[in-house]
Amino acid sequence: MRKSLVALGVLTAASTFPAQAEYLYGFGDMSVNYLDWSNGTEERAGHQKDFWYLELEGGAGFSWGELYGFADLENADQGSDKARTSVKGTIAYKTGIAELRLYGQVYNTNSDGFTAQNNVLGLSYAFNGDGWFFNPFIGFHHTMTSADWKNPSSFTGMNGGMFGWVAGYNFNAFGEKFMISNWHESEFGRNDNYMIVAGEGDDVSANGALALWWNATDHVTTGIQYRYAYNKLGTKGNQNAVIYSVKYNF
């Protein structure tokens, strides 16, 4: 839990320094979500279970760059010993070279017997047009993890690299507003000692979600997400799930 608070504190601190910069846009929402793993994933992984989670999400753009973050509370309905927390924060700082940014990312998750923090430092680029955006990134990857639920071991150190992207496309259909979004992350060149602890197969992974959102009103958005992973989340091979979401937009 302490590491989750540290990660959230980093995001909060990062959001304070651009107070004098020009504010361009921002968003925030709170959502209720249900993640339903496929039967095949549950059989292969052995530890993946369907769960509810609450999420608080937000982002903002300034003249200097962009901020994004979320905080999740998972399995809150099953008691404190089953609850999990996940916190993520990203920052993209404009270099002044076209749309190239310096990029930083912190992700931390905690549950009973397991904790992990992934830090990325590198570069990103912002492609965008009328109703769409595509922001790829690549960087060095540092990991701190322990997996007591598998074995009493841990790993802390450089862990190869990570590349990925966030993308979105807004469109209208049947008189309604929709959006398709995708986030993706792949790790590569992962440390052999990390692989022993994580048990995630070889040194290349994939992790992400493809979503369709319906902006029913200015304040209510519903969505369905296809969640996928490969050699990630403590499991070797493929995993997939469907996430059902309802958001309240501030």
FENZIBEL-V490951 format. One record per residue. N is the residue number from 1. RES is the residue in three letters. PSI is psi in whole degrees, 0 to 359 (999 if undefined). Layout:
N:RES:PSI + N:RES:PSI
This chain:
1:MET:324 + 2:ARG:319 + 3:LYS:325 + 4:SER:319 + 5:LEU:323 + 6:VAL:314 + 7:ALA:318 + 8:LEU:324 + 9:GLY:321 + 10:VAL:315 + 11:LEU:317 + 12:THR:317 + 13:ALA:320 + 14:ALA:329 + 15:SER:348 + 16:THR:330 + 17:PHE:335 + 18:PRO:23 + 19:ALA:330 + 20:GLN:355 + 21:ALA:163 + 22:GLU:125 + 23:TYR:129 + 24:LEU:316 + 25:TYR:169 + 26:GLY:163 + 27:PHE:159 + 28:GLY:147 + 29:ASP:161 + 30:MET:135 + 31:SER:156 + 32:VAL:132 + 33:ASN:147 + 34:TYR:122 + 35:LEU:123 + 36:ASP:102 + 37:TRP:148 + 38:SER:156 + 39:ASN:320 + 40:GLY:320 + 41:THR:316 + 42:GLU:323 + 43:GLU:318 + 44:ARG:316 + 45:ALA:318 + 46:GLY:341 + 47:HIS:355 + 48:GLN:127 + 49:LYS:147 + 50:ASP:150 + 51:PHE:156 + 52:TRP:150 + 53:TYR:151 + 54:LEU:141 + 55:GLU:137 + 56:LEU:124 + 57:GLU:147 + 58:GLY:161 + 59:GLY:162 + 60:ALA:151 + 61:GLY:138 + 62:PHE:173 + 63:SER:338 + 64:TRP:341 + 65:GLY:206 + 66:GLU:153 + 67:LEU:148 + 68:TYR:148 + 69:GLY:159 + 70:PHE:159 + 71:ALA:127 + 72:ASP:143 + 73:LEU:114 + 74:GLU:148 + 75:ASN:28 + 76:ALA:334 + 77:ASP:354 + 78:GLN:11 + 79:GLY:162 + 80:SER:329 + 81:ASP:343 + 82:LYS:350 + 83:ALA:149 + 84:ARG:152 + 85:THR:143 + 86:SER:134 + 87:VAL:136 + 88:LYS:140 + 89:GLY:138 + 90:THR:152 + 91:ILE:135 + 92:ALA:115 + 93:TYR:124 + 94:LYS:132 + 95:THR:343 + 96:GLY:355 + 97:ILE:98 + 98:ALA:232 + 99:GLU:24 + 100:LEU:135 + 101:ARG:151 + 102:LEU:134 + 103:TYR:136 + 104:GLY:144 + 105:GLN:136 + 106:VAL:129 + 107:TYR:132 + 108:ASN:134 + 109:THR:144 + 110:ASN:138 + 111:SER:178 + 112:ASP:113 + 113:GLY:3 + 114:PHE:137 + 115:THR:145 + 116:ALA:142 + 117:GLN:130 + 118:ASN:125 + 119:ASN:135 + 120:VAL:136 + 121:LEU:123 + 122:GLY:224 + 123:LEU:151 + 124:SER:167 + 125:TYR:141 + 126:ALA:107 + 127:PHE:136 + 128:ASN:159 + 129:GLY:203 + 130:ASP:98 + 131:GLY:8 + 132:TRP:159 + 133:PHE:153 + 134:PHE:113 + 135:ASN:94 + 136:PRO:157 + 137:PHE:160 + 138:ILE:144 + 139:GLY:174 + 140:PHE:147 + 141:HIS:126 + 142:HIS:135 + 143:THR:139 + 144:MET:121 + 145:THR:149 + 146:SER:143 + 147:ALA:68 + 148:ASP:337 + 149:TRP:343 + 150:LYS:312 + 151:ASN:159 + 152:PRO:60 + 153:SER:167 + 154:SER:169 + 155:PHE:136 + 156:THR:124 + 157:GLY:183 + 158:MET:140 + 159:ASN:52 + 160:GLY:219 + 161:GLY:173 + 162:MET:138 + 163:PHE:159 + 164:GLY:197 + 165:TRP:162 + 166:VAL:141 + 167:ALA:151 + 168:GLY:151 + 169:TYR:121 + 170:ASN:138 + 171:PHE:162 + 172:ASN:142 + 173:ALA:139 + 174:PHE:31 + 175:GLY:12 + 176:GLU:161 + 177:LYS:129 + 178:PHE:164 + 179:MET:137 + 180:ILE:131 + 181:SER:157 + 182:ASN:130 + 183:TRP:144 + 184:HIS:141 + 185:GLU:136 + 186:SER:130 + 187:GLU:148 + 188:PHE:156 + 189:GLY:36 + 190:ARG:149 + 191:ASN:137 + 192:ASP:323 + 193:ASN:325 + 194:TYR:319 + 195:MET:326 + 196:ILE:317 + 197:VAL:314 + 198:ALA:328 + 199:GLY:39 + 200:GLU:25 + 201:GLY:223 + 202:ASP:191 + 203:ASP:12 + 204:VAL:137 + 205:SER:168 + 206:ALA:147 + 207:ASN:127 + 208:GLY:190 + 209:ALA:143 + 210:LEU:127 + 211:ALA:151 + 212:LEU:124 + 213:TRP:140 + 214:TRP:114 + 215:ASN:85 + 216:ALA:319 + 217:THR:181 + 218:ASP:334 + 219:HIS:351 + 220:VAL:125 + 221:THR:133 + 222:THR:155 + 223:GLY:162 + 224:ILE:132 + 225:GLN:138 + 226:TYR:112 + 227:ARG:130 + 228:TYR:155 + 229:ALA:152 + 230:TYR:124 + 231:ASN:48 + 232:LYS:169 + 233:LEU:35 + 234:GLY:20 + 235:THR:136 + 236:LYS:136 + 237:GLY:198 + 238:ASN:147 + 239:GLN:149 + 240:ASN:153 + 241:ALA:168 + 242:VAL:133 + 243:ILE:129 + 244:TYR:127 + 245:SER:145 + 246:VAL:126 + 247:LYS:146 + 248:TYR:119 + 249:ASN:127 + 250:PHE:999
